[in-house]
Structures are given as C-alpha cells and as structure tokens.
Amino acid sequence: MAISSKDWQASWIWCDGEESPRNEWHCFRRTFDVPASGWREADISVTADSRYALYINGTLIGRGPVRSWPHELAYDTYDIRPWLKPGEPNSVALLVMHYGLSTFSYIRGRGGLLAQIDWTSGEGENQDEGWIGTDGAWKTERHKGYQTRSPRMSLQLAFAEWVDVGIWDEQWCQSAYDDRDWANAFVIGEVGMAPWVELTPRDIPYLTEERIYPSRIESLHQVTPLPWTAYLDARSILVSDSTHGNSTVYAGHVGTTIRMSEQASITIGFAYVPPFLHAVCVDGIRYPKSSLRGQGSQDLYLDVDLIEGEHLLLFELAGSDHGRGIFMGINCEVPFEVISPVNAGEAFSPFISIGAVENYEYIDHVVDEQQMAQDRLIQACAGKEDLVAGLDDSSKRLYEAFCSISTSSSINEIVKLGVPIAPASLAFVSPESVYTLTAWKKHAIQKPVPASLQQAVMAHVGYAEVPTFGEDDTEFIIDFGTEWSGYLSFEVEADAGTVMDFFGVEYMQEGNVHYTHYLDNSLRYVCREGRQTYTSQVRRGFRYVIVTVRKAQRPVRLYSVNVLQSNYPVAEVGQFRCSDARLNEIWEMSRHTVKLCMEDTYVDCPAYEQTFWVGDSRNEALITYYLYGAESLVKRCLNLVPGSRGQTPLYADQVPSGWNSVIPNWTFFWVIACHEYVIRTGDLDYAHEIWPHVAYTLEHYEQLLDVNGLLTMQAWNFLDWAPLDQPRNGTVTHQNMFLVKAFQSASQLSALAGMASVGERFTQTADALRQAIETHLWSEERQAYLDCVHSDGRRSEVFSMQTQVVAYLCDIASNERKANVERYLESPPEAFVKIGSPFMSFFYYEALLKMGNMRKLVDDIRLQYGRMLDYGATTCWETYPKTDGPDPTPSQLTRSHCHAWSSAPGYFLGSAVLGVTCEQTEQIGWRDVVIQPNPCGLTWAKGSVPLPEEGRIDVSWKIQSDGRIYIKAWAPAELNISILLPEGMEGATELHVV
C-alpha cells in the first residue's frame, strides 16, 4: 500500500481524560477566516480513531476513515471550496466516535484526531499558500447528547446509537457557534506516533449516499411497554479488561436483587439468550435454560412467584463469550425495584460480578496446555460433568464453589465461599434495552393503518400524524420494499422528551417479525421541542424499520423517513435477461445483494456483522467482475490481508479485525484470488507487489505439513455450515485440497511477477501434497475421499459432498477416482453430507461448470434460489431456507437475509448461460475471450459483462423454431473474440466491433 507523501504540519489531538474511553462521541472545531477573494484551492485531509464525521460550516462533507490497520491508518482528502464563505468566518467541525474496544472491523488504538486544511490563493507572483491543522488551539467537548451506556450492537460491531438532542445544541458545528466554554484540545503527538506509525491516502472512491424512501406502512399497534429492561455486557462485567476482539472464555455469575413491594408473580424474560447462559437462579433455586418457557435462544421466559421483600437473582454463565451480551426484561403487575445486592451506591449499576472463577482469552490457532486445563474447568461449570473427575484439586474447589453459588439464597452465603464479588460498572449495564422493548411487549393491540399515516413514506412536503393511545406507546412498521444499507434519516415535529425508538429488521412473514438474532439494530432518539431533522451516524442494514413512539404528550408529526443508501459507487454495467422469468428474478436478487455488501471492503452482510471475511471475498470478486467490474475494491480487499501478519503469519480470516482468528481455507482463497485478480486485470506490477506476501504465508503453512506430508493443524478448519467432519484440530481433507490449489496459484503468480524460478518450488510442494492426499485420505471401501483424520489418528467415518466437490475442483482425483467423483457430483449419494449453504454451492457450481454440466448447474440455481423467492426474498440469504415442519417461523428460515457469499447466480448466469469467459492463454487482462452460450432449456438470453479497464461485452442469443441458434456479440476492437456454437447445435454468429 502506498505510504503518504503528504507534508503533514498538523498534530494529533484529543481531549483531556481517558486515552481510550468506551463509547464516547467527542466534538472538535476550529474557526478560520477566508479572504473576500476566496481561496483558489482548499483541501482538507483528515483521519481519526475510531471514526469521524466532517462538517464545513455546518454541512456534512464526509465520513471516515475507511477500515484499515492502525499501523497504516487511512486518511481522506476533500475539496472544501464549495462550502466555504469568502469574506466571512468559517468553521471546520468533526464528530469523532471512539469505540474503546476492538470490533471485527477496527482494532483498538486510542482516541485521536488529525486534520489539516491546505489552501492556495492568487496566482503567479500573487500566489500565497498556507495550512490550518489540528493543534492546541482547537476546541473540544464531549457530545453529551450521546448515551455512553448504550448496548453493543453485536459482537462484530460497536455500539447502538442513543441520542438525546434536547441536551446538546445542534448548532455546534456552525461557524457562529460560541465555543468559549469548550476546552482546548490536547496535542498528543506528531504524525508518525504510535499506534498510527504510517498514514496512507484513501485508495477507493467515496461511498454513495442515495436517498431511498419506503414503500408503505406495514402495520400499526398500540403497545404497553415492559416496566424494566436492560442490556448486560456480561463478559466486561466478569472480565473488565475484555476490550480485545477475541473470545473470552470464563465461568462466573452476574447477580442483582429484585425488591418486591408485595407478593406477586413476575416474568424474567430474554430477547436473546447467549450460549454461555446456562441457568437463571432465584433465591437459591436453579432454573436451567432448558426449563425456560419458549424455544431456541430468543424469547425465553421464567415465571416465578415472589413474596414481598428482596430476592437474589443470579445468571449462571460459563463458556465462550465474544461480546454478545444479555438482552433482558422483567414484567410484573405490582411495583418492584432492581437494586444492588451489595449496596454499591449510585456510582455503580444494580448488578454485581461473582467471579469469574476462571477465564482466558481464546485464539483459535494458539491454544496451550494451560488454556486447555482452564477450559476443562469452564466446560465442567457449563454442565459437562464427565470432566469433573479429571480436574486437579484447585480446579475442583473452584468448580464446587461455582455450583454452590447457583444454589445460594443470599449474598452472605456467597461471601462465605470466598469468590470475589464486585459491583458492576454503569458502563457495562445499559439503562434500558430497546431490543427487548421492541421484541417483547407487555400488551400489543393491532390497529388498522390510517391512510393519513401512509403519508410518512411519501417524498413530499406534508406530514403524517402518528396516532397516540393514552398511556400506551405507538408502534408502526415501515416497509422499504427491499433491503437497504446506510444511514437512517427522518424529520419530525414533537414535544421535548418524546422518545422515538427505531429498530431495523430484515424479514417479516404473515405479520411475524424475524427480530435480528443477537443484533441490537436500534436507534433511540429523544426529541427536543419543535420540528427537527436527524441523520444517523451509524450504518445499519434492514428492510423493515419498527418505530415506537413513547412518552408523547401530543401526536408526533412525521414529515419524512428515509435511508441514505451507502455503498461502493458502481454503474450497473452487467446485465442478464432470459426466457425464464424466475432466473431473471434470481439474477436481479443476486445483483442487489452484492451491491449492498460493497462498502469500503466487501462485507458479509449489511446488518449483522458488516465484516470483511477474506474467504468470502474471493467468490464475491468473481461475481462482481460480471456485475460491476469494481476492480479497485477487489484490490483494496486483497491488500488488507497481509496486514494481519502482526497477528499471525497464517493471516487472519477477517481483516482488519481485533479478532485474531484463522480459517486456513480463507487464506488459501485469498492466494487464489490474488492470481485471479492479475489474470482479470493484467496488472503485472501488482503480481510483483503482492507476491512476497503470498510466499510469506504459504511458507508458514508448509511448516505445518506433518510426517505424512499433510496439513495438520489447530484452527477454525471450516468450509461449510453443514455436519461434515471438520474438527478444530486434525487433518481436514478439503483444507489440504485447497492448499494444493493455493500452491499452484502461487506458482503461477510468481511467473507473472517475473519470479518463476522462485515460485517453482510451490508446484513441487503442490504435487507432493496431492500425492499425500491420494495416499492417506482416500477410502477404498467407500470409493471416496473421507472428511478428515482426527488428532488422535482416527479416520473419519463421515463422507461429504463438500469434500468430493473440492477434490474435483482442485484436480486431486485422476482416472477411476475422478470418474467416481464425477458420478457423485451428478448424483449425490444419500449417505453423503449434503451441501449446506449457497457459499458451498459456488464451488459445486464451479465443479459442474468444469464438468460441462451446465444444465444441472442452472436447474440447481432455479431450485435453491427459487425457494428463497417463494418466501419473499429480495436479496440472497446466508443459508438455504430451513423449512423443517409444515409452517416454519421466520427465525427458523435463516439468519442473515442479505449475504454476498450467496450471490453465485450473478456470476454463473453470465459465465455459463451467456457463455462469456476469459480464454486460458498466455494473454492476461481479458484480452482473449470465448463466447459459447449454454441454453440449458432456455430459448433466449441476452446481457452484458464488464471489462476490467474500459468497455463491455454484449451478448444476445436466440433459438429459432427450427432449433438453430443465432448468437450476436458486441465487443471492443482490441479483444480477441471467439464465438462458438453450443455443442451439438447448429446456427450462425455475428460479431460487432465497437
């Protein structure tokens, strides 16, 4: 990546106080004069930790920075001349959001802002220039309107957005704002300071912000809210320094006291129950999770009768906690209080930590003997009683104390056990849970939607009056027609103190809402008096927005609600239409899905994670080449991966991320994608640039080959969401096969980089590994490749379609074995594990394409993706619909309803049905192209495929009534185009040079 040559004069600044505060939003501003003659040039370069929003004279100019590693932090540069006011005071203002913890797209550094305006005026002898940079003269103040105790959105993301605009002056970013009461910023260092030792200019265009309006108001309800809700950051309560992005594995309890005003029945409920919560304990009675009312991990309830007085409530927690938290509420018909069992005072929350009796930070590819011993204790606490006998004496005592805590009826009993007890910080307990309030209502009465309320979704100057229902709240659901991803925006008129809760979801079915599984996709907005506009600072994905108006003293007037759709800027160059309307819908669904998952990198999904998963992006790049081109986004993604070498030489599976995790296949896919990018673009300089990074990681994988010549390792050895045998420790067959492919791709890449002699050894390594697979991972009895060999030497008894697909795709099998595998691909054996996700189907389709079985490929797309359409999908789902039972609920169908790894039809309908492919010759950069359609039962198809630098290829084919096919193509003159008739068909071709 290019290092900045910018002449930085500005200094890094921050505010007085904590270096890396949790979930704080800080305002910075500086006023300056622009002469009446104006500035001929005026640019501002800016970056921040964690994220910023930039305003010039009150106008939002941009957001950033793009995700990057702290040691090579990206900065943005904007031309600000259109927003300057010559001859008047001007202001530059920045809202900096600092997370205070790592996420899956950010590694915790410290709070910091760097900005510099470079200006030029006049020309020739009258030319003048100067700069205005961040220094101690800048003013700063914490934005007190943003709630610092808002919940984590999810383990992958930072914090939900809660803002009270009544306690903060919205004019703070205007030039006329009086900032005399603000403090001066602190200079914390010069450019080059740690952790931002290098600064790199932004390497992709700015993302779009396109205003999208909803389709309709879906429903209206009168709702009675729960009297008490909260979100608990359980791992931070028990292990307070868990600011890293890795999983914390622990065993401990979180507790509180419920004080009842009189005897009554109460319900303790959970909008989401994380896997590590095993029991709810009330006054020494342990209620295991399995005994709670409800099913699955959402909407679980415990009903108990309590007498007047104080009652000890404990949550028994043991296992791996990546930061999901506990979303809970309490319902009761009589007054009650939730108070601290240790009388900690107002400086602390009403919750306490008990323990943890054991904890450690889990990194999947680095687990030592001590952690294995710690894990045995924690797993015993989690209910695996067979492990208790193997614990040492110290661990047994801790285990016994843990069990005794769950059956203790008072805090005094727990104190006698000698386990540490501490009050939980307010920072780790949110004052309310919008997620819980939205998903669990005390009462809900559906009402007809007034026609006047539908005005809220229209792009006009009128308003919709939101009905009120006395002491109850008003909930209405807005349907945006399809999924979108960006920044929610709205304009309302309301009384001060009116609360508007927004919650985004992706799917509804016959009135049933699929609440986002462990994702708090909420925005709480507390109104000031009068008419007001707000645009969210937090990106979120959704199709439906559930709006709940609370504490309204008079009807709220809703003038507008919309979303600023934000994605990597692309033109819709790729096109596809055919005689099958079903396939047209599927292609369009794939196109829209990929677009929503193109941000500053590819992301897996716009809602749940917004994470750049390295392995996903290989397939997403191929899809994008056929839909949009967008090679610069692909290059950016490829370039980010080697930055993880500071975490592991094996390279991380999602970057840049605080989670140090390795899925070996994801690294192998990255190597393959680097080679495919060079083939696509013809960029030989890039081959030379990326080659050392490819060689570096593969050399480290070579070191993990065992005495049998096979890759045997401990990591997240994953390929598909299916019950194939892919243990965390052992010799996983599909992984070894993809490593063969990665070695081969690396060797080919080295030749393109002009280093063929250096990379040739990877060809030899690939051949040796292929032979080892043939020798040790083939079953003569089953005439197929087994899934794995376990770490204890046991040969897997599981055989999967996944492993056979990879064997064929990576050219492992030959002769009779290859013929066997081809039969399995044609007709999967009933006993083999079936393909479990659209992601794995991509490789299956690649194998079918390689076999020449296009008809089966297209039929499977029509079947599998057609089922999504049958359930109302407008984007591709993460998994195929789970339709167990006659009437599956929305939450059972899939998790993410918009997942780029599932967009395979966007690639295969162009490459297989249109038949446009790059011919494998010595020419690279898509100069030699073959067009050979595959009708697959269709009568016509037409479409376009983008080219990497300029232009596109247009194809149109049609089968006439006499069975002959006529193919027309339009392509740039510099391409070598071969148009071939489908095998066994007669017809004619036309090539038009453009």
N, C-alpha and C positions, 0 to 999 in steps of 0.2 A: 504494500500500500504506500502511496506517495506521502512523504512527510512534508509538512507545511514549510514553505519558504517565506511565509508572511513575516513582515517586520513588526513583531508584537512589541508595543510600548506599554500596553495596559498591564495591570497586576491582577492576580486572583484576589477576590474579596469574598467575605462572608460577614455574618453578624456576630455580635458578642454572644457568647453562650456555648452550648454544646456543639462539638465539631460535626457530629452526625446524628442529629435529632430524628426521632421516629415520627414520620408522617407530619411534617411541618411544611407550610407554604409561606415563603418569605417574599416580600416586595422590595425591589430596588429601583431607584430612579435618579435621574440627573437632568437638570435643565441646562439649556445652552442657547446661545443666540446665533441666528443665521442672518447674514447681512441682507440688506434690501435687494441687492443684485443677485442673491442666491448663490448656490454652490453648483459648479459645473458637474462635479462628480461627488457623490456621497454614498459610501457603503458602510454597513456595519457588519462586523464579524463577531460571532457570539457562540458561546457554549456554556454548559452548566452541569452540575452534578446535583440532582439526578436528571430533571427535565425543566425546560423553560417555556414560557410564552412571552413573546416580544411585542411591545406596543410603542408606536411612534405617535405622539400627540393624541393618545387615546385609541388609536386604531390598531387592531391586532394585525401584525405583519407576518408572523410565522411561529412555528412550534419546533422544538428540537431538544437535544440533538438526536440524530439517528442513533440507533443502538450500536455500541462499539465497546471495545475493551478499554478499561481505564488507562492502560499504558500507551494507547494510541487513540485518544479521545477525538471524536469528530467535532468539527465546528462548522457553522453555517455562515454564509455571507449574503446579505440582502442589499439591493439598491433601494435606498430610502428616500430618494429625491421626490417622488410623487406625494409624500406625506409631510414634507417639510413646509414651514410657513416663513418665507423670506421676510426679514424686517421685524420679526416677532420672536418672543421667547418660545422655544421648543422643548419638548421633553422626550427622553427615552426612558421607558419603564419596562421592568421584567418581573414576572411572577415566576419564582423558582420553587419547584416542588422537590423536596428532598425526602427520599423514602426511609433512610435509616436502617435498611436491611436489603439483602440481596433478593432478586427475583430471577425468573427464568430468562429475562432479557436485560438484566442490569446487575453489575457486581458492586457491592457497597464500597464506596470510597469515603468521601467526606463532603460536607456542604461547600459549594464554591460556585462563583460566577466570574466569567471573563468576557468582557465586551470591549470593542474598540470601533469607533467611527473614524473613518479616514475620508477626508474631504479635500477637494481641489476647487479653487475659484480662479476666474480670469484665464487669460491665455497669453502666450508669448512672454514678453518682459513683465507683464502684469500678473502672471500666474503666481498663485500662492497656494500653499497646502498646509494641512495640519491634522491633528488627531485629537479625539476625546476618548479616553479609556477609563475603565474601572480603576478606581483608586479610593483613598480615604475620604475624598470629598463627596462621594456618592452617599445618598441617604437610604436607610433601610428600616423596615419594620415587619414583624411577623403579621401575616394576614390573619387577623383574629376571627374572621368570619368562617374560616375552615376548621372543622372539628378534628382535632388531633387524635381523638379516640375512636374514629370511625373504624369499622372492621376491615381486615384483609379481604380483598375481593376473592382471592383464591390463593392456593399455594404457589401458583405460577406468576401471579400479578401482585401489584402493590395494594393500595387502599381504596375502599369505596369513597365516594365523594359526598360529603355532607357540608353544606354551606348555609350560613345564616347571613343574608345580605343586609339585614337590618342593623347589624352591629359593625359594619365596615363601609366606609364611604367609597362608592363605585367610581368616584371621580379621581381616585388616587393615581391613575395613570395619565391624567390630563396635564397639560403644561401649566395651567393656572392653579393647580392644587397646592395648598400651603403645607409644605412638609417640614416646617421649622421644628415641630415636636418630634420628628423622627431622629433616630440616632445616626451617627456617621458609620459607614461600613468599616470593617476591619480588613486591612491588607494582610492576607495570609501567606503570600508568596509570589514569586515571579513565574513567568512562563517557563516550563520545564520542571516545576516542583512535582514531587510525588503526591498522589499516585498518577498524575496526568503528565508523565515524563515526555510524551510526544503528542503533538496535535496534528490532526490530518484533516484536510478540507473535505467537505461533503462530496461523495462520489456518485450520487444519483440525483435526479431532479426532485424538486419539492413535490410532496404528495398533493393530490387533489382535495378540494373541499367543495363538493357539489351539493346544493340544497335539494333534498328529496322530501316530498310531502306524503302523508299517509293516504291509505285507500278509504278507510272507514272506521267509525267507532264500532267495535265488535260487540261490546256488552256493557251493561250498567248494573251496579249493585249498591245497595245500602248495606254497609258493613259496620259491625261492632268490633272494635279492636280488643286485643288482649290487654289485661291490666299491667302486665310486666313482661318484658323481653330483654335479652342480652345476647351479645356475642362474646365468647371466651377464647382468647388466644392461648390455648391450653399449654402448648409447648413453651411459650415465653413465660407463662406463669410458673411452670415447673423447672425450666432451664432458661434463665433470663438472658443468657448470652447467645441464644439461638438466632443470631442475625444473619448467619450464613445461609446459603441456598440449599444445603444438603439436608437430608432427613435426620432428625434427632430421634433416637430410639430410647425410650425411657419407660419406667414403671413408677407410678405415683398417684396421688389423689388430689383433686381440686374440690374444695368444700365451701359451704355457706350455711347460714341459718335462716330458716323461714319462721317469722314470728306471726302467729295466728291471733286475730282479735277475738275469735270464738271458734267453736268446733265447726268444721266444715270439710267437704270433700274438695280436694284440689287435683288439678291435672298438670303434670310436668311433661312438656312436650318438646319435640326436636324437629325443626325444619330439615335438619340433616344430622345424621349420627355418623361420625367418622369411625373407621375400622378399629381404632385403638380404644374406644369407649366400650367397656365390657359389662358394666353394671351401674345401676343407679341405687344408691344406698340411703335409706331414710330411717333415722333413729336406730341404726344397727341392723335393720332388715335389708338384706341384699336382694335386689331385683335384677337378675341377669338380663342382658339386652334381648335375649330370645323371648322373655316373658312380657315385653312391652307390647302394647296394642298397636297394630299396624304391621306392615311387612316391608322388607328391603331396608334401605338406610335413610329413607325420607318419611316424614310424617309418622313418627313413632311417639307413643304416649304412655305415661304411667299415671294411673288413677289411684290415689290414696286418701284415706280419711285421717284427718289430724285434729287433735283437741286444741283448745286454747293454750297459747304459750309458745315456747321456742322448740324448733325441731332441726336436727342436724341433717343436712343434705350433702351427700358426697357423690362424686363421679369417680369411678374406678377406671384408671387409664393405664394401658400397657401396650407397647408396640411401637411401630414406626410412625412418626408424626412429621409430615413435611410442611406443616403450617396450615392445615385445613380448618382448624378451629371447630367450636361447638356453637351452633345456632339454636337457641332455646327460648322457651317462654313458659309462663305459669298462668293458668287460668283458675279463677276461684270466684265464687259469688259473694264472699264476705271480704272485708279489708284484711290485708296482710302486708308484711314488710319483709324485705330481703336484707339481712344485716350480717356484719362480720361476726364469726364465732369468737374472735379474739379482741373485739373492741379496739380496732386499729385506728379509728378516727377518720375524719373526712379526707385526709391526705391519701387514703388508700381505698381500694374497691371493697365491696362487701364479701369478696371471695378470698380464700387462703390457699396456699400450696401446702401439701403434706408430702414430703419427699422432694424430689424423686429419690427412691431408694437406690436406683441405678440409672445411668444414662450414658450414651456415647453418640458421637457423630458418625453416621454411616456413609461411606463412599463405596459404591458397589464393586469397584475393581481393586480396592485396597482394604482388605479385612484381615486383621492379625489375630493371634491366639487369644490375646486379652479381650478383644471385642467379641470373639466367639463365646468366651466364658461369660461376659456381661450379657450377651444375647440369650444364653441359656436361662439365666435368672429372669430376664424380662419376659421371655416366652413362657416360662413357668407361671409368672404372675398373670400372663394373658390367658391362662387356662390349660396349658399343655402340661398336665400333671405327671406325665411319664418322664419329664425332665427333672423332676424334683429330686429323685433318688441320686442323680448324678451331680448335684450341686455340692460344692465344698461347704464346710461348716459356717463360714461367714455368710455365704450366699443363702444358706438355709435359714439363718436367723433373719436376714432381710426379707426373705420370702414369707416367713411366718409373721413378721411384723406387718407386711403388706396385707396379708389375708386378715389379720386382726383388725386393721384399720377399717376394712369394709364392714365389719360387724360391730364396730364401736358405736355406742349410742350417745356419747358425749365427747366434747373436746378434751375433757380431763382424762378420759380413758386413753385417748390417742397420745396425749402428752407423756403418759407413763411408758409408752412403747419406745420413747427415745428417738423417734423420727423427727427430723427438722420440720418446723411449722413456721410459715411466714405469711404476712398479709400480701395479697396480690396488688401490684401497681395498678393505678387507674388506667394507665396506658394500655393495659392488656385486656381490659373489660370495657366494651362499648356501652354507653348509657342506654341504648335501645338497639334492636335488630330489625332493620327494615325488611330484610329477607324473611324473618319469622313472622312479622306483622302482615306481610303480603301473602305468604303461603298458608298461614293459619289464622283464621278469623274466629272470633267468638260466635258471631252470627253473620250470615250473609243472605240477603234477600234480593233476588234478581228483579230488575225493573225493565220495562220497555225503554228503548233508546229514543229520546225525543228527536224529532227531525232537526230541531234547532241545534242540538248538540253536535250533529254531523258537521256543522259549520267550522268546528275546530280543526278539521283536516283539510280545509279548503284554502287555497292560496288567494286570499282576498283581504279587504280591509275591515271586514266585520268581525264579530266575536261570537263565541258560544258561551252561554251562561251555564255553568256546572250546577246541577241541582244540589240542594242541601237537604239533609234528613235529620233535623233537630240535633240531638247529642251524638248521633252516629256519624260515621265518615262516609264519603262518597268515593266509590271505586269505578273507574271505567277503563276498558281495554282498547287500545288503539292498534289497528292492524295496518302495517306499512306495505302489505301486499306480497312482499318477499323479504328475504334477509338483507340487511344493510350493515355497514360497519363504519363508525365515525363518531361524531360529536353531537349529542342531543342538544337541541336548541328550542326555546319556547318564549312566548310573550304572554304575560298575564296581567290582570288587574285584581288586587286583593288587599285585604286588611293586613296590617303588620301582625306578624306572628302566625299567619296561616301557613300550615305545613303542607308541602306537596311532595309526596314520595313517588318516585319513578322506579320501575323495575322491568328490565328487559328480559324477554324470553324468546325462544326460537320457534316454539311449536305449540299448537292447540289442536285438539281433536274432539269435535262434537261438544264443545264447551269445556272440556277438561284441559287444564293447563299443564304443560310439562315444565315445571319450575327447574331452573338451571341447577343441575346436580352439583352441590358444594361450591357454586359460583354465586357470590353476592353481587349481582349485576344491578346494583341500586344507585340511585342518586336521591339524596334528601335535600330539599330546597325550602328554607324558611323565608317567607316573603317579608319585604318591607312594605310600607304603606304606598298604595297607588299602582300606577302602571309601570311595568318593569320587563326587561328582556334579559335572558341569561343563556349563555352557550357553555356547555360542559367543557371542562378541561381534561376529562378522562375519556379515552377511546373505549367504545363498547360495541359489541355486535348483538343484533336482535332482529326479529321480525315484528313482534308484538311488544308494546310498552303498556304495562299496567300502571295507571296513575291513580293514586289515592289522595284525596284532599282531606286534611284533618284540621280540626280546631278552627274552622272557618266561621266567622261571625256573620258573614253575608255571602251570597253566591259569588264565586270566583268567575271572572270573565276571562276566557281563554281565547286569545286572538290568533295564536298560531302555535303549532308544534311541528317540528321537522327534524331531520338529521342532516348534518354536513357529512355526506359520504366522502370518505378519505381513503385513497388507495394510490398505488404507484401509477403515474399517468401513462395511459396507453391508448392507442387507437385500435378499434376493433377490426383489424385487418383480416384476420382469419374468419372464414365463413364456411358454413356447411348447410346444405338443404338436400333432401332426397324424397323419394316417393313414399316413405314411411313416416307419417306424422309423429309416431311415437319416438323414433330415433331423432327427429328434429327437436322435440322437447328435451330429450336426454342431452343432446349436444348443447343446447342453449343453457340447460341447468348446469352443465359442466363449465361452460364459459363463464357464467356469472359467479360460480363458486370460486374459480381460480382468481378472478378479479378481486373479490372480497378478501382473498388471502394473500394479496400482493401489497405489502406495506413498505417499510424501509428494508425489509427482507421478505422472503416468503414466511408466512405463519401457518401453523397447522389449522387454526380456526380463529375467526374474529371474535368469538365470545369467550370460551372457557380459558384458553391458555395464551393465545397471541404470541406463540413461541416459535422461533426458528429452529425446527428439527432438521438436522443435517441430512439424514437419510431420506426423509420425505421429499426434500427439495430436488433430489435427482430426478424423480419421476415428474415432479411439478415443472422442472425446467423443460423436459421433453414436451410436456403438454403446452407450456407457454410458447415454445418455439412455433407450434402450429396454430396458436390462437392470436398471440400478440407480438411475438418476437422478444422484446424486452431483454436483450442480451446483457445490458448493463446491470440489471437487477441480478441476473444469474451470476455474473462476475463478482458482484459485491458479496453475494452469499458464499461463493467459493473462497473468496479472500478472507472471510471472517474465521474460517475453521482453524487455520494454523495458529491463530492467537490463543487457542486453548492449550498449547504445548506447555504453558506455565502451570496448568492443572495436571496434564497427563500427556506423555509422548504418544499415547494411543489416540488422542484427540477426543474431545467431548462430543456427545450426541446431540446437544443443543447449545447454541452459542449466540452471542456472548452471554454466559449464564453463571449464576452463583452456584448452580447445581453441577458438581463435578461427577458426571456420570458417563459411562462408556457403553454404547451398544456397538460392538465391533462391526456389524454389518453396515451401520450408518457411516462409519469411516470408509469402509470399502466402497459404498455407493458414492461417497464424495470423490474418491480416486477415479472411479468410472466416469463421474460427471465432469471432472476436470478434463479428461480425454475427450469426452463428447462435446464439451464447450469448444475446444480447439478445432475439432472436426467441423463443428457448426459454423464457427466464425472465421476460421483460417488464421487466427491470431497466434503466430509462431512466437512472438515476443512473450505472450502470456505463457506459452508452454515452457519457455526458458525460465520465466519468473516463478512459476508455481512448482516446477519440477523438484527443487531441493526439499520443499515441504512434503511433497508426496513421498519422496525417497526416505525422508526422516522417519515418518510414522511407520512405513512398511518395514523398515529395518528393525524397528522395535517389535513389530508383530512377528517377524522372523525369529526373534529371540524367544518367543513363546511356543515354538514348534517343539513337540516332545520327542521321545526316543523313537516313536513310530513315524515321525515326520508330520504329525498332525497338530493343528492349533488346539491347544488345551489350555483353558484359562477360566478365571473367575471374573465375571462381568454380567451385565444385563444382556444375556445371549438371546436376543429377541428377533423375531421376524414377523409374526402374525398373531392377532388376537384369536387364538384357536387352541384346542387342547393338544397340540403337538408337544413332543418331549424336547424341551429346550431349557435344561437346568442352568442355574446361575453358575455352576462350577462343573466343568467337564469338557468333553469333545463333542461339539454340536455340528452335525453334518452340514446343514445348509450354510453355516458360517464358514466352514472350511472351503466349501464350493465357491462362495462369493469371494473368498480370499484368492482363490485361483484366478478368478476374473479380474480382481484388482491388480494382482501381479502382472497379468497380461496387459491390462490397460496402462499400467505404469511403464512397462517396457516400450509400448507403442508411443506413449507420451514422450519418453526420453528421446526417441528417434526424431520426433517433431521438434524437440528442443535442441537438436543437434548434438545429443549426447548418447547416441545409440550404443556405443561400446560400454558406457557406464550402466545403462539400464538393461543390457542384455542378460545380466545375471538373474533379473526378475523372471525372465522367460524360463530359465533353467529351474528356478525355485517353483514356479507355477507347475512345470511338468512333474517335478518330484512330488509336489503336494497332490496333484491329480492322481498319481500312481498310488500314493499312500491312501487316498480315499477309496480307490478301487480295491485295494488290498484289505483294508480294515473296516470299511463302513458299508459294504455290500452284504446282503443276506442271500446266500444261495438257496436257503429254504424258502424264503418269501419272494425271491427273484426281484428284489427292490432294495433301495437304499434305506437303511434304518435311520431313525432320527438322531441318535446320539450314542455316546458311550459315557456313562456316569463316572464321577471322580473316583468311585471305588472299583471301577473296572467292569461294572455290569453293562452289558449290551442292551440297548433299549428294545423293548418289545412293541414299541409304537412305530407305525409306518404312516406317513402323511403324504398328501398330495403336494404340500409345500416343498418337501424335500425332493420329490421326484421332479417337480417343475424346475427347481433350481439346478438340479443335475443336468437337465436337458438344456437349460438356458446357458449354462456355463461350460457346455461341451465336455462334461465329465464322462458320460457314458459313450461307449462305442460298440459297434457290431450288435451282437444279440442283446446286450444290456440296453443299448439305445433303442432297439426295437421294442423291448418290454416297456421302457419308459414312455415311448410314443403311444403304446396301447393304453397305458394308464391315463395319459392326457386326453385321449379320445374318449375313454370310458372309465372314469374313476372307480376303482374297486370300492365296494360298500364298506369294507373294513378299514379303509384308509381315512385318516382325519381329513375332513373337507376344508376347503379354503374358507377363512373366517372373516375376511374384510375386503373391501374394494381395493385397498392398498396391495394386498397379496394378489388380487386379481390382475393388477397391472402386469406382474411378472408372468402370470398364467397367460395373459393375452400376448405378451412378448413371445412366449414359447409357441403359442398357436400360430402367430404371425411367422415365426421361423419355420414351423412345420408346413406352412402354406394352407392351414385350415382356417381360412377367413370366415367361412360360413358359421362355424361353431363359435368363433370369437364374437361375431355380430349377434348371433342368437343369444349368447350369454349376456351381452350388454343389454339387449332388449328385455330379457327376463329379469335380471337382477336390478337394473336401474328402473325398469318399468314398475317394479314393486314399490320403489320409493315414490314414484309418481302417483301410484294408486293411493298412497297415504297422504297425498297433498304436498309432497316435497317441491320446493322451488330451487333448492340447492342440494348438492350431493352430501349424503350422510356419512358419518365416520365409519359406521358399520352397516351391514345389510339389515333390514328390518327384522327384529326379533318378534316373531308372531306366534309364540307358544300360547296355546289356548285359543278359544273362539273369539275373544274380544280383548286384545291386548291394550293396556293403558298406555298413554303417551310416553310415560317414563320408561316403559319396557322396550320401546322400539329401538332406540339408540341413545347415545349420549349427545354428541355434537351433531347438529343438523346442517352444518356447513363446514366441510373438511376438504381441503385442497388435495390431500393424498387420494381422494376418492374420484377425482375428475378424469379418469382414464379415457372416457369416450371422446374428450376433446382432442386427444392425440390419435387414437386408433381409427376414428371415423375419417380423419384426414389422411392418415398413412395407409390404411387398409382399403377403405371403400373408395375414396377419391384416388388412392393409389400413388400419392406423391411421396417419394422417398429420395434420399441422397444416395447416389450410387457409390459403393465402396471401391474407390480408385485411389491413386496417389494424389489426385486433386482434393484439396480440402476447401472449406468455406462454401459449401453448397454450390459448387460450380458444375458438377456432373449430376444431373437429376434424371430419375426414371419416373415416368408416369404410366402405371399399369393398374387400372381400376379392377376392383373385385366386386361384382354386382351383388353377390350374397342374397339373391332373391329379389333385389330391388329392380325397378325399371328405369330409374334415372337418378342422377345425383349431380350436384354442382357445388363449387366452393372455391375458397382461396387459401393459400398457405403463404405466410410472410417469409421474406428472405432476410438474411442477417444484417445486410447493410442498407440496401435500398430495393424497392420494388416488391413484387409478389408474383406467385404463380396462380393463375386462374384455370380451373378445370371444369368442364361440363361434359357429361356423357349421358347417352340415352340409348336404350334398346328398342329398336323398331319392332313392328308387328311381325316381321319376317325373321326375328331372332338375331339380326345383325346389330352390332354395337357401333355407335358413332361417337368418337372422342374428339373434343376440341380443347386446345390449351393455348394460353397466352402467357408469355414469359419474356424477360429481358433478353436482349440480343447476346449478351456476354455469357449466357448459360449454355451448357451442352445438354440439350434435352433429348431424351429417348422416350418416345411414346410407344408402348407395347399393348397389343390386344390381350384381354384376359385369355388364359389357357383354354383351348377348346372352342373359342369363339371366333367368328369372322366379322369383319366390319371395315371401317375406314377411320383415319385420323387426320386432324388438321392442327398445325402449329402456327400460331400467330406471334410474330416477334414485335415487342413493344419497346 
